[in-house]
């Protein structure tokens, strides 16, 4: 069970099967460093690792422990790219900046697998490819355009006909699919813990149970306070994503935390496991309210999708996911469902992650819109580049000012209404 979490979203498969965590004692007393990192998820841990490897003194502060948030709870799908397709990105940001964004995000999955290989992280990583099944003709046209845009840039994507889709997924409910060979899957919490071990090994210090309660600027230095002490740093990186607090205002108002939930079975009987995603692919479909599914390394089936803010509604959504799984794979009908958990992903109004200069010497990166495993890991290196002197104009991702979302205080009813509208459009086949 996830410690210090609501019961309804605490029964995590990844927590139950995780490797040993590093020792990350709470901060006590005063400390100084070159760079202080707030948040020990993929972004913060990647930044801390790359900074420590460059000889910087790094201290990471987290409210709980490495991987406690969405980094240790997600579906473990290492999907390349951003929500928007390459042509759209380059049209908005220009050929130079947009091209760098496309290259960074498109290479983010490979970045993760290369990092895992270099560090020897044991996290069941498999670069088997990511499948995006299409559920209707409209979605098919959208996905075909996506494939065409990426293949023009040399990426290994292709459309699958219906027969191949059925063979790779093990279900007949989709018309076809896109296969992106750059993607894959892993045990997300073990990946986060592996990054934490590696960062500590490189010289970084990680303090768990050390929630940042205040931030002050003193000349060119920054002071971060926790219940047990304070850290003075020349540079601060804010890597809190869906768990961002008002301590780093206005970044807390630039994203909307949305609950995502997952359910997982017991280990499947071999004959059933062999019929579901037989080559170990991950899948996330083309609906507005998509479902994403895979097997873990032991042969458990994992299904995820949109959650809700209340406990009762979250339980209903978990049951919807179980029923959707059985619809896809009728052999799951009598299989016990042992795990059900969730966490918060950060969505942005424009569907892009934000790299924002909050104040002189303070940079924030967040808002991965469900693509956090790959892109957040790569963004951590971008933050490390900035913190070690790379000019903003030369970074692999553009720096934009923080723009609070209007009427942010109305985010929960707005999310509920948007989800209901999206669900209706999916049902109508639009």
Backbone torsions as a table, in degrees:
resi	resn	phi	psi	omega
1	UNK	NA	144.2	176.1
2	UNK	-72.4	124.1	-179.5
3	UNK	-70.9	147.8	176.4
4	UNK	58.4	41.5	-179.0
5	UNK	-135.1	155.2	175.2
6	UNK	-57.9	139.7	-177.4
7	UNK	-56.4	-37.6	-172.8
8	UNK	-64.1	-25.1	-179.1
9	UNK	-121.1	23.7	-173.2
10	UNK	-102.6	-15.2	-172.8
11	UNK	-86.7	75.3	-171.3
12	UNK	-91.6	132.7	171.9
13	UNK	-58.7	-42.2	-174.6
14	UNK	-68.8	-38.4	176.6
15	UNK	-65.4	-40.0	-177.4
16	UNK	-67.1	-23.7	-173.7
17	UNK	-119.3	18.2	-172.3
18	UNK	-79.2	154.6	171.1
19	UNK	-71.0	166.1	177.6
20	UNK	-59.8	139.8	179.1
21	UNK	-86.6	152.9	175.4
22	UNK	-71.7	160.1	176.5
23	UNK	-78.8	116.9	-178.5
24	UNK	-128.8	77.9	-174.4
25	UNK	-67.0	155.4	176.9
26	UNK	-61.8	153.4	175.9
27	UNK	-69.2	132.5	173.9
28	UNK	-132.4	126.4	178.4
29	UNK	84.5	-162.1	-176.2
30	UNK	-101.7	144.7	178.8
31	UNK	-144.7	155.3	177.6
32	UNK	-128.0	150.4	178.4
33	UNK	-158.2	171.7	174.5
34	UNK	-76.1	-46.0	-176.0
35	UNK	-132.4	127.4	172.4
36	UNK	-103.9	132.9	-178.9
37	UNK	-114.4	126.0	176.8
38	UNK	-100.0	112.8	179.0
39	UNK	111.0	122.1	-178.3
40	UNK	-110.3	51.0	169.9
41	UNK	-100.1	-163.2	-176.7
42	UNK	-56.6	-45.0	-177.3
43	UNK	-63.5	-52.9	-176.9
44	UNK	-64.8	-40.1	-179.6
45	UNK	-69.3	-39.6	176.8
46	UNK	-64.1	-43.6	178.0
47	UNK	-61.5	-46.2	-178.9
48	UNK	-61.9	-42.7	179.2
49	UNK	-60.4	-51.5	-176.0
50	UNK	-67.0	-33.5	176.7
51	UNK	-69.3	-45.0	179.9
52	UNK	-63.1	-37.7	178.6
53	UNK	-65.7	-20.8	177.7
54	UNK	-95.0	9.4	175.1
55	UNK	88.6	9.0	179.2
56	UNK	-82.4	145.5	173.5
57	UNK	-82.0	119.0	-172.3
58	UNK	-125.6	135.2	171.8
59	UNK	-124.8	128.1	178.0
60	UNK	-107.7	131.8	178.5
61	UNK	-117.6	129.4	179.3
62	UNK	-135.0	144.8	179.7
63	UNK	-63.0	-33.2	-177.4
64	UNK	-122.0	-88.9	-176.3
65	UNK	-156.6	161.9	177.6
66	UNK	-54.2	129.6	178.1
67	UNK	78.0	7.3	-176.7
68	UNK	-64.9	-35.8	-176.6
69	UNK	-84.0	-144.3	-174.1
70	UNK	-61.5	-26.8	-178.8
71	UNK	-62.5	-30.2	179.4
72	UNK	-100.4	7.3	-173.7
73	UNK	-125.2	-9.1	-172.1
74	UNK	-73.1	-177.8	-176.8
75	UNK	-75.7	-5.6	179.0
76	UNK	72.0	21.1	177.0
77	UNK	-91.3	124.0	-178.8
78	UNK	-96.7	84.8	-173.7
79	UNK	-101.6	125.9	-179.9
80	UNK	-76.9	162.7	174.3
81	UNK	87.4	169.6	174.9
82	UNK	-100.1	177.7	178.4
83	UNK	-62.7	-40.3	179.2
84	UNK	-83.4	153.7	-178.7
85	UNK	-84.7	163.5	-172.5
86	UNK	-55.4	-45.4	-178.3
87	UNK	-60.3	-40.5	180.0
88	UNK	-65.2	-42.0	179.8
89	UNK	-62.5	-46.9	-177.7
90	UNK	-70.4	-31.5	176.5
91	UNK	-66.9	-36.1	-178.3
92	UNK	-79.3	-42.6	-171.5
93	UNK	-104.4	-5.7	-179.1
94	UNK	94.1	161.4	-174.4
95	UNK	-64.3	-37.2	-177.5
96	UNK	-73.6	-64.1	-177.9
97	UNK	-64.2	-46.7	179.4
98	UNK	-61.1	-38.3	178.2
99	UNK	-63.3	-38.9	177.0
100	UNK	-67.3	-37.5	177.1
101	UNK	-62.9	-43.7	179.0
102	UNK	-63.3	-44.1	-179.0
103	UNK	-64.7	-44.1	-179.4
104	UNK	-63.6	-49.6	-177.1
105	UNK	-71.1	-37.4	178.4
106	UNK	-66.5	-30.9	178.3
107	UNK	-92.8	3.0	-173.7
108	UNK	-65.2	-37.4	178.8
109	UNK	-64.4	-45.1	177.6
110	UNK	-63.0	-36.4	175.4
111	UNK	-55.7	-44.5	-180.0
112	UNK	-64.5	-49.4	-177.5
113	UNK	-66.0	-35.4	176.1
114	UNK	-66.6	-40.4	179.1
115	UNK	-63.2	-44.3	178.6
116	UNK	-60.4	-43.7	179.7
117	UNK	-66.2	-42.0	-178.9
118	UNK	-64.9	-38.6	-175.6
119	UNK	-91.0	-10.9	-178.1
120	UNK	67.6	36.1	-179.1
121	UNK	-75.0	127.1	177.5
122	UNK	-90.8	100.8	-176.5
123	UNK	-146.2	28.5	177.0
124	UNK	54.5	38.2	-178.1
125	UNK	-73.5	131.4	178.8
126	UNK	-140.2	118.5	178.7
127	UNK	-91.2	68.8	-176.2
128	UNK	-88.7	-14.5	-177.2
129	UNK	108.0	154.6	179.0
130	UNK	-113.2	130.5	178.7
131	UNK	-107.4	131.8	171.6
132	UNK	-113.1	98.4	179.1
133	UNK	-71.1	147.4	178.5
134	UNK	-109.4	137.1	-172.1
135	UNK	-104.0	-13.5	175.8
136	UNK	-155.9	176.6	-174.2
137	UNK	-65.8	-36.4	178.9
138	UNK	-62.0	-46.9	178.5
139	UNK	-63.8	-36.3	179.7
140	UNK	-60.4	-41.8	180.0
141	UNK	-65.6	-39.6	179.3
142	UNK	-64.0	-45.7	-177.2
143	UNK	-68.4	-36.5	177.3
144	UNK	-63.2	-38.5	176.2
145	UNK	-64.1	-38.9	178.6
146	UNK	-61.1	-46.3	179.8
147	UNK	-61.8	-43.0	-179.1
148	UNK	-62.8	-40.5	-178.9
149	UNK	-66.8	-41.4	-179.3
150	UNK	-73.1	-39.1	-179.1
151	UNK	-67.0	-29.9	174.2
152	UNK	-63.0	-22.4	179.8
153	UNK	-100.0	11.3	174.3
154	UNK	85.0	10.1	-178.8
155	UNK	-82.1	146.1	-176.2
156	UNK	-84.3	70.7	175.5
157	UNK	-112.7	151.3	173.6
158	UNK	-158.0	155.6	175.1
159	UNK	-83.6	143.8	176.7
160	UNK	-108.7	137.3	175.1
161	UNK	-73.6	174.8	-174.7
162	UNK	-61.9	-43.2	-177.5
163	UNK	-62.4	-42.6	178.8
164	UNK	-67.6	-38.1	177.4
165	UNK	-60.6	-46.2	178.6
166	UNK	-60.2	-42.3	-178.2
167	UNK	-65.5	-39.6	-176.9
168	UNK	-81.7	-30.8	179.8
169	UNK	-90.3	-35.2	-175.0
170	UNK	84.5	14.5	177.0
171	UNK	-137.6	151.9	-178.0
172	UNK	-103.5	14.1	-171.5
173	UNK	-86.5	-0.9	-179.8
174	UNK	-116.9	152.5	-177.3
175	UNK	-77.4	-30.4	-177.4
176	UNK	-179.5	-163.6	-177.3
177	UNK	-166.9	163.4	169.0
178	UNK	-104.1	138.0	173.4
179	UNK	-115.2	123.1	175.9
180	UNK	-111.1	106.1	-174.1
181	UNK	-70.2	-10.1	179.2
182	UNK	-74.2	-21.9	-172.4
183	UNK	-86.3	-176.7	179.9
184	UNK	175.1	-155.1	-178.8
185	UNK	-152.1	166.9	-178.1
186	UNK	-162.2	174.7	172.6
187	UNK	-86.7	106.3	-169.0
188	UNK	-65.0	-38.8	-179.9
189	UNK	-68.5	-40.3	176.8
190	UNK	-63.7	-34.5	175.8
191	UNK	-64.1	-46.4	178.7
192	UNK	-61.7	-44.4	179.4
193	UNK	-64.7	-36.3	177.1
194	UNK	-64.6	-40.6	175.4
195	UNK	-62.4	-40.7	179.9
196	UNK	-63.4	-46.5	177.1
197	UNK	-57.9	-43.4	-177.4
198	UNK	-67.6	-40.3	179.3
199	UNK	-63.4	-43.4	177.7
200	UNK	-63.2	-42.1	178.4
201	UNK	-61.4	-28.7	179.5
202	UNK	-85.2	-6.4	176.6
203	UNK	117.9	-5.2	178.1
204	UNK	-72.4	154.4	175.5
205	UNK	-113.6	129.0	179.7
206	UNK	-117.9	125.9	176.9
207	UNK	-111.9	115.4	171.6
208	UNK	-86.4	172.1	-178.6
209	UNK	48.2	42.6	-176.1
210	UNK	-136.0	68.6	-179.6
211	UNK	-67.6	131.1	177.0
212	UNK	-76.0	120.9	-176.5
213	UNK	-105.0	-16.3	-179.7
214	UNK	-157.8	150.3	177.3
215	UNK	-133.0	125.6	177.6
216	UNK	-126.9	149.4	173.9
217	UNK	-105.1	128.1	178.5
218	UNK	-126.4	95.0	-174.7
219	UNK	65.2	-122.8	178.8
220	UNK	-94.2	2.9	-179.6
221	UNK	-103.4	162.0	176.2
222	UNK	-123.6	137.7	179.2
223	UNK	-113.8	121.9	176.2
224	UNK	-110.0	126.5	-179.4
225	UNK	-106.1	143.3	170.7
226	UNK	-127.1	178.2	179.2
227	UNK	-63.0	-27.1	-174.5
228	UNK	-106.3	-6.9	-177.0
229	UNK	177.0	-160.5	-179.5
230	UNK	-150.1	149.1	179.7
231	UNK	-121.4	131.9	174.3
232	UNK	-107.5	128.8	-176.9
233	UNK	-143.4	152.5	174.5
234	UNK	-77.2	-29.8	-175.6
235	UNK	-133.6	142.4	178.0
236	UNK	-126.4	133.3	174.7
237	UNK	-113.7	126.2	-178.8
238	UNK	-102.6	114.8	-172.0
239	UNK	-132.5	54.9	-170.6
240	UNK	-108.0	-12.4	171.6
241	UNK	47.7	-120.4	-175.6
242	UNK	-74.6	1.1	-179.1
243	UNK	-119.8	30.1	-176.9
244	UNK	-77.6	133.5	-179.1
245	UNK	-104.4	174.6	-178.7
246	UNK	-72.1	-7.1	177.1
247	UNK	-59.2	-31.7	179.3
248	UNK	-110.6	43.3	176.0
249	UNK	-57.8	144.4	5.3
250	UNK	-95.1	16.1	-175.5
251	UNK	-60.8	-28.8	179.1
252	UNK	-64.5	-20.3	-179.7
253	UNK	-102.3	7.8	177.8
254	UNK	-97.6	-8.9	179.2
255	UNK	-130.4	157.9	175.1
256	UNK	-117.6	115.1	176.7
257	UNK	-71.9	127.2	179.3
258	UNK	-125.3	132.5	-177.7
259	UNK	-76.9	129.8	172.5
260	UNK	-114.0	140.0	-176.7
261	UNK	-127.6	157.6	179.5
262	UNK	-141.4	156.1	173.7
263	UNK	-133.1	151.9	-179.4
264	UNK	-145.8	147.3	-178.8
265	UNK	-86.9	175.5	161.5
266	UNK	-65.4	171.2	173.2
267	UNK	-58.6	128.0	-176.0
268	UNK	-74.0	148.6	169.8
269	UNK	-57.3	144.7	-174.0
270	UNK	-53.5	-38.8	-176.7
271	UNK	-69.7	-31.8	176.9
272	UNK	-76.6	-44.1	178.5
273	UNK	-57.2	-38.0	-177.9
274	UNK	-68.2	-20.2	-177.3
275	UNK	-93.5	-10.2	-177.0
276	UNK	-111.4	120.6	-178.8
277	UNK	42.8	60.5	-169.2
278	UNK	-62.4	-21.5	179.4
279	UNK	-102.4	11.5	173.1
280	UNK	80.9	19.6	178.3
281	UNK	-71.9	162.2	166.7
282	UNK	-105.0	153.7	-179.9
283	UNK	-138.9	140.1	168.0
284	UNK	-140.6	124.6	-166.5
285	UNK	-85.4	-173.4	-167.1
286	UNK	-99.4	8.4	178.6
287	UNK	-72.0	159.4	174.2
288	UNK	-61.6	-46.4	173.3
289	UNK	-98.8	78.7	-171.6
290	UNK	-70.3	157.4	167.1
291	UNK	-112.1	147.8	179.1
292	UNK	-129.1	141.4	-172.1
293	UNK	-151.9	156.2	-178.4
294	UNK	-170.6	178.1	166.9
295	UNK	-110.5	149.6	172.7
296	UNK	-85.8	-179.5	-173.8
297	UNK	-64.3	-27.0	-178.9
298	UNK	-86.9	-8.9	179.3
299	UNK	98.7	22.4	171.7
300	UNK	-86.5	145.9	176.1
301	UNK	-92.2	132.7	-177.5
302	UNK	-123.2	128.3	178.2
303	UNK	-128.6	135.6	-179.9
304	UNK	-134.1	162.5	178.8
305	UNK	-176.4	-169.3	-177.1
306	UNK	-68.2	138.6	177.1
307	UNK	-103.8	-152.4	179.5
308	UNK	-150.7	170.5	-174.6
309	UNK	-84.6	-29.4	-178.4
310	UNK	-91.1	156.4	-179.2
311	UNK	-64.2	-44.5	-177.6
312	UNK	-63.9	-44.4	-179.8
313	UNK	-68.3	-33.9	177.3
314	UNK	-64.9	-43.1	177.3
315	UNK	-61.0	-39.1	178.1
316	UNK	-63.9	-41.3	179.4
317	UNK	-65.6	-35.4	176.1
318	UNK	-63.9	-39.1	177.3
319	UNK	-68.0	-35.9	175.8
320	UNK	-60.0	-39.5	178.8
321	UNK	-66.2	-39.7	177.0
322	UNK	-62.9	-42.7	179.8
323	UNK	-66.8	-37.4	177.0
324	UNK	-64.9	-36.0	178.8
325	UNK	-64.7	-43.6	-179.9
326	UNK	-67.3	-33.9	176.4
327	UNK	-63.6	-41.1	177.7
328	UNK	-69.2	-42.9	-173.1
329	UNK	-132.4	87.4	-176.6
330	UNK	-56.0	-24.3	179.3
331	UNK	-65.6	-12.5	178.2
332	UNK	-82.6	-3.3	-172.4
333	UNK	-54.9	-40.4	-175.6
334	UNK	-104.8	12.9	-179.7
335	UNK	-87.0	132.1	178.0
336	UNK	-66.0	141.4	174.8
337	UNK	-102.4	109.4	-171.9
338	UNK	-92.2	-27.5	-171.0
339	UNK	-124.3	147.1	174.8
340	UNK	-155.9	123.5	-174.5
341	UNK	-154.7	178.1	179.7
342	UNK	-168.7	-179.8	179.2
343	UNK	-172.1	-174.9	-174.6
344	UNK	-110.2	126.2	169.7
345	UNK	-99.1	156.5	-178.7
346	UNK	-105.3	121.6	177.6
347	UNK	-105.5	147.7	176.9
348	UNK	-114.6	159.5	-177.3
349	UNK	-66.3	-30.8	-177.1
350	UNK	-101.5	3.7	177.4
351	UNK	71.1	11.1	176.5
352	UNK	-109.4	145.9	167.7
353	UNK	-62.3	152.6	-179.4
354	UNK	-115.9	126.8	170.5
355	UNK	-109.5	108.3	-167.4
356	UNK	-128.3	134.7	173.3
357	UNK	-83.2	105.2	-175.4
358	UNK	-76.9	-38.6	-179.9
359	UNK	-162.4	166.3	177.2
360	UNK	-54.9	122.9	-179.5
361	UNK	83.6	4.3	-179.6
362	UNK	-126.9	114.8	179.8
363	UNK	-120.2	137.7	179.4
364	UNK	-119.6	145.7	174.2
365	UNK	-135.5	124.6	-178.0
366	UNK	-169.4	172.0	175.5
367	UNK	88.4	58.1	-173.4
368	UNK	-86.9	-4.8	171.7
369	UNK	54.2	38.3	176.4
370	UNK	88.3	3.2	179.5
371	UNK	-112.6	32.3	-167.0
372	UNK	-74.2	-27.6	-175.2
373	UNK	-59.2	-53.0	-177.4
374	UNK	-79.4	-53.5	-171.2
375	UNK	-69.2	-38.7	179.2
376	UNK	-63.5	-38.2	178.2
377	UNK	-62.7	-45.4	178.8
378	UNK	-67.7	-35.2	179.5
379	UNK	-65.6	-30.3	176.1
380	UNK	-59.0	-39.5	176.9
381	UNK	-67.5	-37.9	177.0
382	UNK	-59.5	-43.0	177.5
383	UNK	-62.5	-41.6	177.7
384	UNK	-63.1	-38.9	177.0
385	UNK	-60.0	-46.8	180.0
386	UNK	-62.2	-44.2	-177.3
387	UNK	-68.5	-16.0	177.8
388	UNK	-107.7	17.9	168.2
389	UNK	107.3	-1.4	177.7
390	UNK	-66.9	127.1	180.0
391	UNK	-60.8	149.1	-179.5
392	UNK	-55.6	-37.2	-176.7
393	UNK	-68.8	-15.5	-178.5
394	UNK	-105.9	1.7	179.2
395	UNK	-71.2	159.1	-179.8
396	UNK	-79.5	1.6	178.3
397	UNK	-146.2	139.6	-174.8
398	UNK	-73.2	143.4	174.4
399	UNK	-90.1	125.6	-179.7
400	UNK	-125.0	152.1	179.6
401	UNK	-70.1	150.6	175.8
402	UNK	-64.3	129.0	179.0
403	UNK	-123.5	100.9	179.5
404	UNK	-59.8	143.0	178.6
405	UNK	-75.5	126.8	178.7
406	UNK	-58.1	142.5	178.9
407	UNK	55.9	38.2	-178.0
408	UNK	-58.0	-28.8	-179.9
409	UNK	-65.1	-16.1	178.8
410	UNK	-95.7	17.8	-170.6
411	UNK	-62.5	-39.0	-175.3
412	UNK	-66.5	-52.1	176.8
413	UNK	-63.3	-31.9	178.4
414	UNK	-66.1	-41.4	178.2
415	UNK	-64.2	-44.2	-179.3
416	UNK	-60.4	-42.3	179.7
417	UNK	-67.5	-40.5	179.5
418	UNK	-64.7	-41.5	178.6
419	UNK	-62.6	-43.2	179.6
420	UNK	-62.5	-41.3	178.9
421	UNK	-66.2	-43.5	179.0
422	UNK	-63.8	-39.2	178.8
423	UNK	-63.1	-41.1	178.2
424	UNK	-63.2	-43.1	179.7
425	UNK	-64.5	-37.9	176.5
426	UNK	-62.7	-41.1	-179.9
427	UNK	-66.4	-33.0	179.5
428	UNK	-81.5	-5.3	177.8
429	UNK	77.1	25.3	-178.3
430	UNK	-93.5	NA	NA
